[in-house]
């Protein structure tokens, strides 16, 4: 990391917020981007940054995405809070003189930045070897791996600026924090707790409840049943190779569920969507999910990022045929077993030890 970038990251608290406000006040219109298929922390952070730009700097903005809103809870979040967004390929980039990346960074494999586009603002909490921030180009960098959610970072700027968020923005930010910290129980810092308390006075609890408990289609349970049939148990390690699956979100959802299994210290879950193989890693508190996912996908054409006990990544396949998929999953399994120190161990499938 360069000296100039370290100097930018050294700005803290109100001073850092003032840098963001001063930058936005020199611009006319802001375009907010997230990673593909944004999750609640991405959406919450994006909505919160739009709120900051409008109320703290008087700047209009637009949110654009490149993927889809996939998980039922995420769809409910967009619906209940009326979050407006456009497809990035329909946006006229020349209409914006400021571009922000929220909950991601340039160079991340699951993030698309149009060629020739200058990223002016980066707000994130992930660690990734593929990050490619140019401190001479990106005017404002706020990357804090010690914070549990990007939504917390954005909410902190609202708090520092003395801005009272709308109910819509507060609810979006609060839900983003809840999901990325497992209700303030995972990868959580004192800062996360502080800003969540600030937001709690402004959230819409009825809408938050509707977002948290949406109705799920029958297809969801069919996919979940198929996923559970593919679980393999080792000593403290749970593996699940979904094969072809409807979405990357399902990979993450299965990983979250499996971590709750008694005796599980780490989960490595993967699934193929199109020609991309998505991986989600979860560990119990204190584990290092990023190191595990890096070891798991070593030697593959992929990228990954993580934070504490949560990590995710993707691998690009030249072919999506069954033989290529099986070979990839065997390589990943060997890598993970080695990293967890259980190479050569025999797997147990769910139900085999239910005597």
Protein Blocks (a to p, Z undefined) as FASTA:
>chain_A
ZZklmmmmmpgcjllmmmmmmmmmmpmbdcddddehiafklmmmmmmmmmmmmmmnopac
ddddfbdcfblklmmmmmmnopacddfklpcfklpcbdcdehiaehiakbccdehiacfb
dcdfbdcfkbccdfklmmbdcddfkbfbfklmmmmmmmmnopacdfklmmmmmmmmmmmn
ogoigopafklmmmmmmmmmmccfklmmmmmmccddfklmmmmmmmmmmgccdehiacdd
ebjafbfklmmmmmmmmmmpghiabdcddddehjaccddddddehiafklmmmmmmgoia
cddddehjaccdddddfbfcfklmmmmmmmmmmmmmmmnopghiacddehjlmZZ
